[in-house]
Amino acid sequence: MERTALSILRDIDGVTTEATSGDGRKADIVIHAGDVSHVVELKAQRSINAANARALIEQAQRLPKATHLLLVARSTTKEARRLLADAGVALIDGQGNMRVDLPGIFVWTERRPPHAASEKTSESPVKLTGKAGIATQALLGDPERWWQVNDLAAVAKISASLAHRVLSRLDRENLIETVGAGPKRARRVTHPAALLDLWAEEMRDRRVKPLRVFRLARDARAHATSLSTLLAGANIDHAVTGPAGAARLAPFITSIPVVDIWITQAVDLSAASNAIGAEVVQEGHNILLRQEADDYPLVFRTLIDDVWTVNKFRLYLDLRKDPRRGREQADRLREEVIGF
């Protein structure tokens, strides 16, 4: 893979490479372009996901000031590429993605993998989605705790077998530490930020049903309180998410054009709409009612200021998907509320 990366770099007009820096320092390669040159340390890895990216970024930050890290991998995930690009870490992968952003040198290409399965690797037998995603949220919710398999199974309400597989996956990703053996073996999260990145990358909802409705509201910030009270009064399990959910946790949320609510699949969305006195509309909605096939968005919901709200990790995930300043708001929530 290293030879392939060097070949790609040398094919770029005006770019040359050599094995040493010329001043006695050891380096994998030195990249020259015009009158600029950069010492680059090459690191090859079979695949890179969001968790791997977080660890590699930390490694890059420990390099000498004049040395840059260039990663070479057969496959990378979209979120891993985003994290690496934001951190300024150079990357070349076998899927045709390349980003080398150094002073005086900028090369960028991006390719879509030919098949969705191309981002799957033998190193990731358990994706952190579905019930495994619930177990991950339990771990994130108490990262200082030492977990035994049965503890995690009980909190996440999953089988002990699945809990063990999740912990084994995280052990392979170097995200947890282990003490003891046999029945007394316990694990603890060591890199919660990387675990959150990996979960947010892999978590997927199944068969989401949306319904757009309108209900007159004079005070947008108080609207969620009224809606949650009405739904609770009708015995409809639910959880507010998006900006309306974040507003009670983070003061930076100033605009709530739509109240986004997850509704249990146990009731029809039209019944939920009737319970809040809303009208179904095709456009101009100020409420979005949604259902997910397994009610996973409602797991670990909390009552905040009389509003049933999704847990903070689910809130982070939903904000990331929101086209209205979602990524920006998610990052602020992560910094100010989640803390890692």
C-alpha positions as CSV (number, residue, x, y, z in Angstrom):
1,M,0.0,0.0,0.0
2,E,2.9,2.4,0.7
3,R,4.3,1.8,-2.7
4,T,0.9,2.6,-4.3
5,A,0.7,5.8,-2.3
6,L,4.1,6.9,-3.5
7,S,3.2,6.1,-7.0
8,I,0.0,8.2,-6.8
9,L,1.9,11.1,-5.3
10,R,4.6,11.0,-8.0
11,D,2.0,11.0,-10.7
12,I,0.9,14.5,-9.6
13,D,2.4,17.2,-11.8
14,G,5.2,19.1,-10.0
15,V,5.4,16.6,-7.0
16,T,8.5,14.5,-6.3
17,T,9.4,12.4,-3.3
18,E,12.6,11.1,-1.7
19,A,13.4,8.8,1.2
20,T,15.2,11.3,3.6
21,S,14.7,14.9,4.5
22,G,18.2,15.9,3.4
23,D,19.2,17.3,6.8
24,G,20.0,14.1,8.6
25,R,16.5,13.4,10.0
26,K,14.9,10.0,9.3
27,A,11.6,10.1,7.6
28,D,9.5,7.8,5.5
29,I,9.3,10.3,2.6
30,V,9.8,14.0,1.8
31,I,7.4,15.5,-0.6
32,H,8.6,18.3,-2.8
33,A,6.4,20.6,-4.8
34,G,8.0,23.7,-6.3
35,D,10.0,25.5,-3.6
36,V,8.2,23.8,-0.7
37,S,9.0,20.4,1.0
38,H,7.4,18.5,3.8
39,V,8.6,15.6,5.9
40,V,5.9,12.9,5.9
41,E,5.5,9.8,8.0
42,L,3.6,7.0,6.2
43,K,1.2,4.8,8.1
44,A,-0.6,1.9,6.4
45,Q,-3.8,0.4,7.8
46,R,-6.2,-2.1,6.3
47,S,-9.3,0.0,7.0
48,I,-10.2,3.2,8.9
49,N,-13.5,3.9,10.6
50,A,-14.4,6.8,12.8
51,A,-12.9,5.3,15.9
52,N,-9.6,4.5,14.1
53,A,-9.6,8.1,12.8
54,R,-9.8,9.6,16.3
55,A,-6.8,7.5,17.4
56,L,-4.8,8.4,14.3
57,I,-5.5,12.1,14.8
58,E,-4.1,11.9,18.3
59,Q,-1.0,10.1,16.9
60,A,-0.6,12.8,14.3
61,Q,-0.7,15.5,17.0
62,R,2.2,13.8,18.8
63,L,4.5,14.0,15.8
64,P,7.4,16.5,15.7
65,K,6.2,19.9,14.6
66,A,7.8,19.7,11.1
67,T,6.5,16.2,10.4
68,H,3.1,15.3,8.9
69,L,1.1,12.0,8.9
70,L,0.0,10.4,5.7
71,L,-2.4,7.5,6.1
72,V,-2.7,4.8,3.5
73,A,-5.7,2.4,3.7
74,R,-7.6,-0.1,1.5
75,S,-10.9,1.3,2.7
76,T,-12.2,4.3,4.7
77,T,-15.6,5.3,5.9
78,K,-17.2,8.7,5.1
79,E,-17.1,9.8,8.7
80,A,-13.5,8.8,9.1
81,R,-12.6,10.9,6.1
82,R,-14.4,13.9,7.5
83,L,-12.7,13.7,10.8
84,L,-9.3,13.3,9.2
85,A,-9.9,16.2,6.9
86,D,-11.0,18.4,9.7
87,A,-7.8,17.5,11.6
88,G,-5.6,18.1,8.6
89,V,-4.4,14.5,8.4
90,A,-3.5,13.4,4.8
91,L,-5.1,10.3,3.4
92,I,-4.9,8.0,0.4
93,D,-7.2,5.0,0.2
94,G,-7.9,2.1,-2.2
95,Q,-11.4,3.4,-3.0
96,G,-10.0,6.4,-4.9
97,N,-10.2,8.9,-2.1
98,M,-7.2,11.2,-1.6
99,R,-6.7,14.4,0.4
100,V,-3.2,15.8,0.9
101,D,-3.5,19.3,2.4
102,L,-0.1,20.7,3.2
103,P,1.2,24.3,2.9
104,G,1.8,24.8,-0.8
105,I,0.4,21.4,-1.7
106,F,-3.3,20.5,-2.0
107,V,-4.6,17.4,-3.7
108,W,-8.2,16.2,-3.3
109,T,-10.3,13.5,-4.9
110,E,-13.3,11.6,-3.7
111,R,-14.9,8.5,-5.1
112,R,-18.1,6.7,-4.2
113,P,-17.5,3.0,-3.4
114,P,-19.0,0.7,-6.0
115,H,-21.1,-1.2,-3.5
116,A,-22.5,-0.3,-0.1
117,A,-20.7,-3.4,1.3
118,S,-17.3,-2.0,0.4
119,E,-17.2,-0.2,3.8
120,K,-17.8,-3.5,5.7
121,T,-14.7,-5.3,7.0
122,S,-14.0,-8.6,8.6
123,E,-12.8,-6.5,11.6
124,S,-16.3,-5.2,12.3
125,P,-18.6,-8.2,12.7
126,V,-21.0,-6.3,15.0
127,K,-22.2,-2.9,13.8
128,L,-23.2,-0.5,16.5
129,T,-26.7,-0.1,15.4
130,G,-30.1,-1.6,16.4
131,K,-29.8,-3.4,19.8
132,A,-26.0,-3.1,19.7
133,G,-26.5,0.6,19.3
134,I,-28.6,0.6,22.5
135,A,-25.8,-1.1,24.3
136,T,-23.3,1.5,23.0
137,Q,-25.5,4.3,24.4
138,A,-25.6,2.6,27.8
139,L,-21.8,2.5,27.8
140,L,-21.6,6.1,26.7
141,G,-24.0,7.1,29.4
142,D,-21.7,5.8,32.2
143,P,-18.2,5.7,30.7
144,E,-16.5,5.5,34.1
145,R,-18.3,2.3,35.1
146,W,-16.8,-1.1,35.1
147,W,-19.2,-3.3,33.1
148,Q,-19.7,-7.0,33.2
149,V,-21.5,-8.7,30.4
150,N,-24.6,-9.3,32.4
151,D,-24.7,-5.7,33.6
152,L,-24.7,-4.4,30.1
153,A,-27.3,-6.9,29.0
154,A,-29.6,-5.9,31.8
155,V,-29.3,-2.1,31.3
156,A,-29.6,-2.3,27.5
157,K,-32.2,-5.1,27.7
158,I,-30.4,-7.3,25.3
159,S,-29.1,-10.9,25.4
160,A,-25.8,-11.6,27.2
161,S,-24.5,-13.0,23.9
162,L,-25.0,-9.7,22.1
163,A,-23.6,-7.7,25.0
164,H,-20.5,-9.9,24.8
165,R,-20.2,-9.4,21.1
166,V,-20.4,-5.6,21.5
167,L,-17.7,-5.6,24.1
168,S,-15.5,-7.8,22.0
169,R,-15.9,-5.5,19.1
170,L,-15.0,-2.5,21.2
171,D,-12.0,-4.4,22.6
172,R,-10.7,-5.0,19.0
173,E,-11.2,-1.3,18.3
174,N,-9.1,-0.4,21.5
175,L,-11.9,1.6,22.9
176,I,-12.2,-0.3,26.3
177,E,-9.9,-1.7,28.9
178,T,-10.4,-5.1,30.6
179,V,-9.6,-6.3,34.2
180,G,-10.1,-9.7,35.7
181,A,-11.0,-13.0,34.1
182,G,-13.9,-15.4,33.8
183,P,-17.1,-14.4,35.6
184,K,-15.3,-11.5,37.2
185,R,-14.1,-9.9,34.0
186,A,-15.1,-6.3,33.7
187,R,-14.6,-3.6,31.0
188,R,-14.6,0.2,31.0
189,V,-14.7,2.7,28.2
190,T,-11.3,4.3,27.7
191,H,-12.0,6.5,24.6
192,P,-15.6,7.8,24.9
193,A,-15.1,10.4,22.1
194,A,-14.0,7.8,19.7
195,L,-16.8,5.5,20.7
196,L,-19.4,8.3,20.1
197,D,-17.9,8.9,16.7
198,L,-18.1,5.2,15.8
199,W,-21.7,4.8,17.1
200,A,-22.9,8.0,15.2
201,E,-21.3,6.6,12.1
202,E,-22.9,3.2,12.2
203,M,-26.3,3.8,13.9
204,R,-29.1,3.5,11.4
205,D,-32.9,3.7,11.9
206,R,-35.2,1.2,10.2
207,R,-38.4,2.0,8.4
208,V,-38.9,5.5,9.6
209,K,-42.4,6.9,9.0
210,P,-42.8,10.7,9.1
211,L,-46.0,12.8,9.3
212,R,-45.9,16.6,8.9
213,V,-48.5,18.5,10.8
214,F,-49.4,22.0,11.8
215,R,-50.7,23.4,15.1
216,L,-51.0,27.0,15.9
217,A,-48.3,28.1,18.4
218,R,-47.7,31.6,19.6
219,D,-44.5,30.7,21.5
220,A,-42.2,28.3,19.6
221,R,-40.1,27.6,22.6
222,A,-43.1,26.6,24.7
223,H,-44.6,24.6,22.0
224,A,-42.7,21.4,22.8
225,T,-44.0,21.5,26.4
226,S,-47.6,21.8,25.3
227,L,-47.2,18.9,22.8
228,S,-45.4,16.6,25.3
229,T,-48.1,17.3,27.9
230,L,-50.9,16.4,25.4
231,L,-49.2,13.2,24.2
232,A,-48.5,12.1,27.8
233,G,-52.1,12.8,28.7
234,A,-53.1,10.5,25.8
235,N,-50.7,7.8,27.1
236,I,-48.6,8.0,23.9
237,D,-45.0,7.3,24.5
238,H,-42.8,9.8,22.7
239,A,-39.6,11.8,22.9
240,V,-38.8,15.3,21.5
241,T,-35.6,15.6,19.5
242,G,-33.9,18.1,17.2
243,P,-33.6,21.8,18.2
244,A,-36.7,21.7,20.4
245,G,-35.1,18.9,22.4
246,A,-31.7,20.6,22.5
247,A,-33.1,24.0,23.6
248,R,-33.7,22.6,27.2
249,L,-30.1,21.5,27.4
250,A,-28.1,24.1,25.4
251,P,-28.8,27.8,25.5
252,F,-27.3,28.3,22.0
253,I,-30.4,27.0,20.4
254,T,-32.3,30.2,19.4
255,S,-34.6,29.1,16.6
256,I,-37.1,26.2,16.6
257,P,-39.0,26.3,13.3
258,V,-40.2,22.7,13.7
259,V,-40.8,20.5,16.8
260,D,-39.5,17.1,16.0
261,I,-41.0,14.2,18.0
262,W,-40.4,10.5,17.9
263,I,-43.7,8.6,18.5
264,T,-44.0,5.0,19.7
265,Q,-44.9,2.5,16.9
266,A,-47.7,1.2,19.2
267,V,-50.0,4.0,18.0
268,D,-50.8,5.3,14.5
269,L,-49.3,8.7,13.7
270,S,-52.7,10.0,12.8
271,A,-53.9,9.2,16.4
272,A,-50.9,11.1,17.7
273,S,-51.7,14.1,15.5
274,N,-55.3,14.0,16.8
275,A,-54.1,13.9,20.4
276,I,-52.2,17.2,19.9
277,G,-55.0,18.9,17.9
278,A,-52.8,19.2,14.8
279,E,-53.7,19.2,11.1
280,V,-51.9,17.1,8.5
281,V,-50.3,19.4,5.9
282,Q,-48.1,18.9,2.8
283,E,-46.1,22.1,3.4
284,G,-45.7,24.8,6.1
285,H,-45.6,22.2,8.9
286,N,-44.3,23.2,12.4
287,I,-44.4,19.7,13.9
288,L,-42.7,16.5,12.5
289,L,-44.0,13.3,14.0
290,R,-41.8,10.2,13.3
291,Q,-41.8,6.5,14.1
292,E,-39.0,4.0,13.9
293,A,-39.7,0.3,13.5
294,D,-38.3,-0.8,16.9
295,D,-38.8,2.4,19.0
296,Y,-35.0,2.7,19.5
297,P,-35.1,6.5,19.5
298,L,-37.2,6.3,22.7
299,V,-34.6,4.3,24.7
300,F,-33.2,6.1,27.7
301,R,-35.5,9.1,27.1
302,T,-35.6,11.6,30.0
303,L,-38.1,14.1,31.4
304,I,-36.6,17.6,31.2
305,D,-38.7,20.6,32.2
306,D,-41.9,18.6,31.7
307,V,-40.9,17.5,28.2
308,W,-40.1,13.9,27.4
309,T,-36.8,14.2,25.5
310,V,-34.5,11.7,23.7
311,N,-31.2,10.9,25.5
312,K,-28.3,13.3,24.8
313,F,-26.5,10.9,22.5
314,R,-29.7,10.2,20.4
315,L,-30.2,14.0,20.3
316,Y,-26.6,14.5,19.0
317,L,-27.3,11.9,16.3
318,D,-30.6,13.5,15.2
319,L,-29.1,17.0,15.1
320,R,-26.3,15.7,12.9
321,K,-29.0,14.6,10.4
322,D,-30.9,17.9,10.5
323,P,-30.4,20.0,7.3
324,R,-31.1,23.2,9.3
325,R,-27.6,23.9,10.8
326,G,-27.7,20.4,12.2
327,R,-24.0,19.7,12.2
328,E,-23.1,23.0,13.8
329,Q,-25.7,22.5,16.5
330,A,-24.7,18.9,17.1
331,D,-21.1,19.9,17.6
332,R,-22.1,22.6,20.1
333,L,-24.3,20.1,22.0
334,R,-21.4,17.6,22.1
335,E,-19.0,20.3,23.4
336,E,-21.3,21.9,26.0
337,V,-23.5,19.0,27.1
338,I,-21.9,15.6,26.3
339,G,-18.4,16.8,27.1
340,F,-16.4,14.4,24.9
